């Protein structure tokens, strides 16, 4: 049994080897294989009900596996008929609701998992973590007096206190404001890096995943669609689901006209194609908002502005081509066009992502 691997200098700390996970004989997660190198940060990303939390619970040891193996540092911790208890796996957990103890102050919460350590070592570790999370001086505060972001950092420090080999985070930012989530994800990433801790995050929010993880597993109906970096998920999606779920984009109908060229409503788009796409083959082409540019001087493709969304540094335009085709385009915020304005576009493709018409298997450069 093989596992898809993200290359790194370190040996794999976590290996999921062709595992199935389920409840009452019903499989929820199917044939998942991946490796997470030591010190790296991974993410399980997908819509509600895709199996990501079930997979995280299996890694933690709360659920057994129906097939395959889970290994941590070359040690088998799960296989059919055997599940090493969570407390023996040296993993930490940060839950969605933080689960802080209201009757304990900040120092007491952080020290809860190391209460059997000697007093001097325990106090030293609490001070060390408070400095790391930027909350020195809060030792005697209680959870109810803290903001949501501060509570999240305390929950993280409590989970890191025993120095776990792997930290598992189950949608820890979901109760935060949208604007705060990405910032917190970056902060938590920096803290894990400083501790040298391997991490696995569960989320349905791709912005959190991009800000947090070195490698991301996109799950769909309990199956792994792609295990890759954020860049490759966006620019080289492994199937139609990943193309639709990660980032914004439009699928245009096209037809292969030469071995390196597809005819679309935008005109001819050039780029390497798989040999199975012979001239005349009908295909679907993924067009990202940054694959086209507004260019009133040199653009050769006419379009009409149908809608616009101001995003600070840029606009996200919805444009309509002459044949009625709609697509998205990102433009700097100084390129301010009104709805119904006529604009001109030029192509900005660096590579082609195409799919057999109606299929889910792409051929990409």
C-alpha angles and dihedrals in degrees: 000000000000132000131213106246134207104213116242141151093249131071118258112275095185124035125180105192114195094311131178120196128186150138130254091356094308114120115228099169120042132202098329116179125174142131128220115198121226113276093015126120120228135185136207105213130182147105124292112292096021094120101254096128091045088054092049090050089053090052090050092049098246090115130038126226125248093203139008129015141281114211130188116192090345091306118121108234099167135028132140107299095011131077121168109223116259093241090058096052097074092231128140126214133209112190132206094252094041089230094221117175107248094203093056125075121231094273091049092050094049093045095047095098093045098042090124092059119100113276096247093049091045094051091045091053092049092051091047093053094044089056090047094053094041097246103111109154094034095097094115098040121108126229095250090061093055131086120244091258092050091049089051091054092049091051088050092049091049091053092047096046096089090048097243119201091227130022118208119200120193108201092309094170099047095102092053128095112269092246092054099047099075092045091051091047089056091047093050090047090054091049093051090048091051090051093043089232124156110232140195120194127194115207143142091209114094093197090059090047093050092048094046113034139069090199131016132206111210110205127198123181091340095310132106111247097177140349107199149110120295090250093056093043088057100039102028108030113184095219144000093271093058091045091053098040101044116063128334124293149135129243112222125192113240145163129225109245099172136003091271103027138074125194112222138159084272090057126249116349116196129210142112115296134192114265090243089070100083123180111288095029112139111231143169117237125208112225117190120201090250093053090081132046134207105238116165093181105044104014114117101188116083119215141162126232108242099171140351137201120199111220102174104253093034148010125242105215127196106210134190122213124214092265092052096260112148125212141162128248132184117214133173113268092248088064091080113172126172125234109273091026116139112235138175127232138201128195119256102178117152092180141357127251110190135168131198105262107279093355130115100221115092133202108211141169 
